[in-house]
Amino acid sequence: MSALTWVEAWPGAEGAQRARSLFTASFDTDPDGTWSAPGRVNLIGEHTDYNGGLCLPIALPHRTYVAVRRRDDDLVRLVSAQDAGRLREVRLADVAPGAVDGWPSYVAGVAWALREAGHAVGGFDVAVDSCVPFGAGLSSSAALESAVAVALDATHGLGLAGPAGEPDDAGRARLAAACVRAENEIAGAPTGGMDQAASLRARDGHALLLDCLDGSVRHVPFDLAADGLALLVVDTRAAHALVDGQYAARRAACEAAAARLGLGTLREIAPEALDDALASLDDGSDEGTVQVRRVRHVVREIARVQDFVALLDADRLRDVGPLMDASHASLRDDYEVSCRELDVAVEAARAAGALGARMTGGGFGGSAIALVEADAVPTVATAVDAAFAAEGLRAPAFSVALPGGPAA
């Protein structure tokens, strides 16, 4: 068994310097400034955001950094260290659904969405570097969008993000909405709004309770160290993509089920009314059978978020493990978004002593999280790595999640 692979977060000054150096090397001038935004892990509440539900993410210490310089035309020139420094160009006048491919769609899409919302945003040069693992289900796309959003807010004087150290939550909610529109319409990923909210609206040392029905948030203290605990993140390195149709199919099934029930969103189904709703959907057809499973997950997952937060409010962090376990089982069996690698990671972590473990993010690959004793992190990681090796799977990568601050 090889040595474990750990993905460390960069110190802020290092990340900013990386982006600035790439900018000056690529454009032969200095940027107007540097900005960054975090990836996220979701503690619980998966596939609830686009159903008007509740979710509970934290911002990661791992961030995407951008160096940006405003231009006087509508040209966007882009370069990324994760794209081998290749220079790309997009004109904002040409940005439209289906018109921009690859990672530039997430950047140009934010500018497009802000313009669509009535903001005066023009061209810019941008250099990107990131320590948020790509394709790991840790929201690297939202980190990129959010970093660009606060950069454009600053360079174009939009006044939405708020001054340093005093974030304007209402303005940041509008930036998050632009990022969601960029991802949905320009990048073509039909995600909900959890990732962008976490990246733009999180608070250091807190989990973000996001109500996706009205967009309101509550910052819930999440102090792992006080309980002698740590949140181990396992990047399974299994292929993960949200634009391959599987994510869209889950969302479509939920929307179809809500329509059949005469509801605006599945959030409207109270837990005590779940059995009646499922009976109405279970008409013996394949479609009805699928909708029963999807709806059962969503309604119970929303309830698990509420129970998780109640435990945090009662200073009972150590008791949330069974909720994490139940969430993973539901995502595996009812929502069918887990995979072999995620299941191996979760099962191995539990067997090695984790208090609870679950997949996090959209699924179909990506990452799992495990709540473990702080001094047991190496032991649990080693056990997960050994389980992957025994199954003939590619070795995973690991990191430790601490609730960080928002895009700035």
VENKA-V974027 format. One record per residue. N is the residue number from 0. RES is the residue in three letters. PHI is phi in radians with two decimals (none if undefined). PSI is psi as a letter, one per 20 degrees, with the letter a starting at -180 (* if undefined). Layout:
n=<N/N>
res=<RES/RES>
phi=<PHI/PHI>
psi=<PSI/PSI>
//
This chain:
n=<0/1/2/3/4/5/6/7/8/9/10/11/12/13/14/15/16/17/18/19/20/21/22/23/24/25/26/27/28/29/30/31/32/33/34/35/36/37/38/39/40/41/42/43/44/45/46/47/48/49/50/51/52/53/54/55/56/57/58/59/60/61/62/63/64/65/66/67/68/69/70/71/72/73/74/75/76/77/78/79/80/81/82/83/84/85/86/87/88/89/90/91/92/93/94/95/96/97/98/99/100/101/102/103/104/105/106/107/108/109/110/111/112/113/114/115/116/117/118/119/120/121/122/123/124/125/126/127/128/129/130/131/132/133/134/135/136/137/138/139/140/141/142/143/144/145/146/147/148/149/150/151/152/153/154/155/156/157/158/159/160/161/162/163/164/165/166/167/168/169/170/171/172/173/174/175/176/177/178/179/180/181/182/183/184/185/186/187/188/189/190/191/192/193/194/195/196/197/198/199/200/201/202/203/204/205/206/207/208/209/210/211/212/213/214/215/216/217/218/219/220/221/222/223/224/225/226/227/228/229/230/231/232/233/234/235/236/237/238/239/240/241/242/243/244/245/246/247/248/249/250/251/252/253/254/255/256/257/258/259/260/261/262/263/264/265/266/267/268/269/270/271/272/273/274/275/276/277/278/279/280/281/282/283/284/285/286/287/288/289/290/291/292/293/294/295/296/297/298/299/300/301/302/303/304/305/306/307/308/309/310/311/312/313/314/315/316/317/318/319/320/321/322/323/324/325/326/327/328/329/330/331/332/333/334/335/336/337/338/339/340/341/342/343/344/345/346/347/348/349/350/351/352/353/354/355/356/357/358/359/360/361/362/363/364/365/366/367/368/369/370/371/372/373/374/375/376/377/378/379/380/381/382/383/384/385/386/387/388/389/390/391/392/393/394/395/396/397/398/399/400/401/402/403/404/405/406/407>
res=<MET/SER/ALA/LEU/THR/TRP/VAL/GLU/ALA/TRP/PRO/GLY/ALA/GLU/GLY/ALA/GLN/ARG/ALA/ARG/SER/LEU/PHE/THR/ALA/SER/PHE/ASP/THR/ASP/PRO/ASP/GLY/THR/TRP/SER/ALA/PRO/GLY/ARG/VAL/ASN/LEU/ILE/GLY/GLU/HIS/THR/ASP/TYR/ASN/GLY/GLY/LEU/CYS/LEU/PRO/ILE/ALA/LEU/PRO/HIS/ARG/THR/TYR/VAL/ALA/VAL/ARG/ARG/ARG/ASP/ASP/ASP/LEU/VAL/ARG/LEU/VAL/SER/ALA/GLN/ASP/ALA/GLY/ARG/LEU/ARG/GLU/VAL/ARG/LEU/ALA/ASP/VAL/ALA/PRO/GLY/ALA/VAL/ASP/GLY/TRP/PRO/SER/TYR/VAL/ALA/GLY/VAL/ALA/TRP/ALA/LEU/ARG/GLU/ALA/GLY/HIS/ALA/VAL/GLY/GLY/PHE/ASP/VAL/ALA/VAL/ASP/SER/CYS/VAL/PRO/PHE/GLY/ALA/GLY/LEU/SER/SER/SER/ALA/ALA/LEU/GLU/SER/ALA/VAL/ALA/VAL/ALA/LEU/ASP/ALA/THR/HIS/GLY/LEU/GLY/LEU/ALA/GLY/PRO/ALA/GLY/GLU/PRO/ASP/ASP/ALA/GLY/ARG/ALA/ARG/LEU/ALA/ALA/ALA/CYS/VAL/ARG/ALA/GLU/ASN/GLU/ILE/ALA/GLY/ALA/PRO/THR/GLY/GLY/MET/ASP/GLN/ALA/ALA/SER/LEU/ARG/ALA/ARG/ASP/GLY/HIS/ALA/LEU/LEU/LEU/ASP/CYS/LEU/ASP/GLY/SER/VAL/ARG/HIS/VAL/PRO/PHE/ASP/LEU/ALA/ALA/ASP/GLY/LEU/ALA/LEU/LEU/VAL/VAL/ASP/THR/ARG/ALA/ALA/HIS/ALA/LEU/VAL/ASP/GLY/GLN/TYR/ALA/ALA/ARG/ARG/ALA/ALA/CYS/GLU/ALA/ALA/ALA/ALA/ARG/LEU/GLY/LEU/GLY/THR/LEU/ARG/GLU/ILE/ALA/PRO/GLU/ALA/LEU/ASP/ASP/ALA/LEU/ALA/SER/LEU/ASP/ASP/GLY/SER/ASP/GLU/GLY/THR/VAL/GLN/VAL/ARG/ARG/VAL/ARG/HIS/VAL/VAL/ARG/GLU/ILE/ALA/ARG/VAL/GLN/ASP/PHE/VAL/ALA/LEU/LEU/ASP/ALA/ASP/ARG/LEU/ARG/ASP/VAL/GLY/PRO/LEU/MET/ASP/ALA/SER/HIS/ALA/SER/LEU/ARG/ASP/ASP/TYR/GLU/VAL/SER/CYS/ARG/GLU/LEU/ASP/VAL/ALA/VAL/GLU/ALA/ALA/ARG/ALA/ALA/GLY/ALA/LEU/GLY/ALA/ARG/MET/THR/GLY/GLY/GLY/PHE/GLY/GLY/SER/ALA/ILE/ALA/LEU/VAL/GLU/ALA/ASP/ALA/VAL/PRO/THR/VAL/ALA/THR/ALA/VAL/ASP/ALA/ALA/PHE/ALA/ALA/GLU/GLY/LEU/ARG/ALA/PRO/ALA/PHE/SER/VAL/ALA/LEU/PRO/GLY/GLY/PRO/ALA/ALA>
phi=<none/-1.33/-1.12/-1.15/-1.77/-1.94/-1.80/-1.60/-1.36/-1.37/-1.01/-0.97/-1.13/-1.17/-1.08/-1.11/-1.17/-1.03/-1.16/-1.12/-1.12/-1.12/-1.10/-1.14/-1.22/-1.51/-2.01/0.99/-2.79/-1.62/-1.36/-1.23/3.03/-2.23/-2.43/-2.64/-2.60/-1.55/-1.32/-2.60/-2.10/-1.72/-1.18/-2.95/1.80/-1.72/1.08/-1.77/-1.12/-1.40/-1.87/1.25/-1.64/-2.01/-2.56/-2.42/-1.52/-2.19/-1.39/-1.45/-1.28/-1.35/-2.34/-1.79/-1.94/-2.28/-1.92/-2.33/-2.30/-1.24/-1.96/-1.73/-2.13/-1.88/-1.48/-1.97/-1.90/-2.26/-2.55/-2.39/-1.13/-1.44/-2.07/1.01/1.21/-1.21/-1.48/-2.14/-2.38/-2.47/-1.65/-1.06/-1.11/-1.67/-1.32/-2.83/-0.92/1.45/-1.69/-2.18/-1.80/1.22/-1.11/-1.05/-1.13/-1.28/-1.45/-1.10/-1.10/-1.15/-1.07/-1.04/-1.15/-1.14/-1.13/-1.08/-1.46/1.71/-1.60/-1.45/-2.08/-1.96/-1.26/-2.89/-1.79/-2.50/-2.07/-2.14/-2.51/-2.64/-1.95/-1.38/-1.01/-1.41/1.30/-1.74/1.26/-1.92/1.15/-1.09/-1.19/-1.17/-1.10/-1.13/-1.01/-1.22/-1.10/-1.13/-1.07/-1.25/-1.16/-1.18/-1.03/-1.32/-1.30/-1.91/1.08/-1.34/1.25/-1.67/-1.32/1.59/-1.23/-0.97/1.42/-2.34/-1.08/-1.64/-1.13/-1.12/-1.16/-1.19/-1.10/-1.23/-1.12/-1.07/-1.08/-1.14/-1.15/-1.09/-1.13/-1.06/-1.21/-1.24/-1.66/-1.71/-1.41/1.41/-1.84/-1.44/-1.41/-1.49/-1.85/-1.07/-1.08/-1.21/-1.10/-1.09/-1.24/-1.74/-2.10/-1.19/-2.34/-0.97/1.39/-2.33/-1.58/-1.87/-1.44/-1.88/-1.64/-1.40/-1.39/-2.06/1.39/-1.32/-2.32/-2.35/-1.59/-1.84/-0.94/-2.44/-1.89/-1.12/-1.07/-1.08/-1.76/1.18/-2.04/-2.51/-1.89/-1.52/-1.84/-1.98/-1.44/-1.23/1.06/-1.42/-0.93/-2.42/-2.62/-1.86/-2.05/-1.74/1.79/-1.18/-1.10/-1.07/-1.14/-1.14/-1.12/-1.09/-1.11/-1.16/-1.15/-1.16/-1.13/-1.06/-1.10/-1.09/-1.51/1.26/-1.98/-1.30/-2.54/-1.21/-1.01/-1.29/-1.48/-1.29/-0.92/-1.24/-1.74/-1.09/-1.04/-1.14/-1.12/-1.15/-1.11/-1.18/-1.45/-1.43/-1.74/1.55/-1.46/-1.08/-1.10/-1.13/-1.09/-1.11/-1.10/-1.04/-1.15/-1.13/-1.16/-1.02/-1.08/-1.07/-1.14/-1.25/-1.19/-1.06/-1.13/-1.14/-1.07/-1.07/-1.17/-1.08/-1.14/-1.06/-1.17/-1.09/-1.08/-1.60/1.02/-2.17/-0.99/-1.16/-1.72/-1.47/-0.93/-1.03/-1.18/-1.10/-1.09/-1.15/-1.08/-1.12/-1.04/-1.18/-1.16/-1.29/-1.66/-1.58/-1.65/0.96/-2.12/-1.47/-2.73/-0.97/-1.08/-1.12/-1.14/-1.09/-1.06/-1.14/-1.15/-1.17/-1.11/-1.11/-1.08/-1.55/1.96/-1.04/-1.22/-2.97/-2.70/-2.83/-1.20/-2.36/1.63/-1.22/1.65/1.01/2.03/1.57/-2.12/-2.10/-2.19/-2.40/-1.55/-2.33/-1.07/-1.00/-1.42/-1.78/-0.95/-1.07/-1.14/-1.16/-1.07/-1.09/-1.14/-1.14/-1.04/-1.14/-1.14/-1.13/-1.10/-1.14/-1.54/1.26/-1.68/-1.04/-1.05/-1.37/-2.07/-2.25/-2.67/-1.99/-1.62/-2.18/-1.18/-1.76/-1.61/-1.48/-1.00/-2.79>
psi=<p/r/q/q/o/p/o/q/q/q/q/g/h/g/g/g/h/g/g/g/g/h/g/h/h/h/i/k/r/q/r/h/a/q/r/r/q/q/a/q/q/p/g/q/m/p/k/i/g/j/j/k/b/q/r/m/r/q/p/r/i/p/q/p/p/p/p/q/p/q/r/j/a/j/p/o/p/q/q/p/h/i/k/k/j/p/p/q/p/p/p/h/h/i/p/r/p/j/i/p/q/a/h/h/h/h/g/h/h/g/g/g/h/h/g/h/j/j/q/n/p/a/r/q/q/p/p/p/q/q/j/o/p/p/j/j/k/j/l/h/g/h/g/g/g/h/g/h/g/h/g/h/g/g/h/j/l/h/k/h/h/r/r/p/i/m/q/o/h/g/h/h/h/h/g/g/h/h/g/g/h/g/g/g/h/g/h/k/o/l/r/b/j/g/g/h/g/g/h/h/j/r/p/p/j/q/q/o/o/p/o/i/g/i/j/q/q/p/o/o/p/n/n/g/h/h/j/k/r/q/o/p/p/o/o/i/j/q/p/p/q/j/j/j/h/g/g/h/h/g/g/h/g/g/h/h/g/g/g/h/i/k/q/g/r/i/h/i/o/q/h/i/j/g/g/h/g/h/h/h/h/n/j/i/r/g/g/h/g/g/h/g/g/g/g/g/g/g/g/h/h/g/h/h/g/g/h/g/h/h/g/g/h/j/l/l/h/i/j/i/g/h/h/g/g/h/g/g/g/g/h/g/g/h/i/l/j/a/r/g/g/g/g/g/g/g/g/h/g/g/h/j/j/q/h/q/q/q/q/q/a/h/a/k/a/c/q/q/q/p/o/r/p/h/i/j/g/h/g/g/g/h/g/g/g/h/h/g/g/h/i/k/q/p/p/r/q/q/r/p/p/p/o/a/r/r/q/*>
//
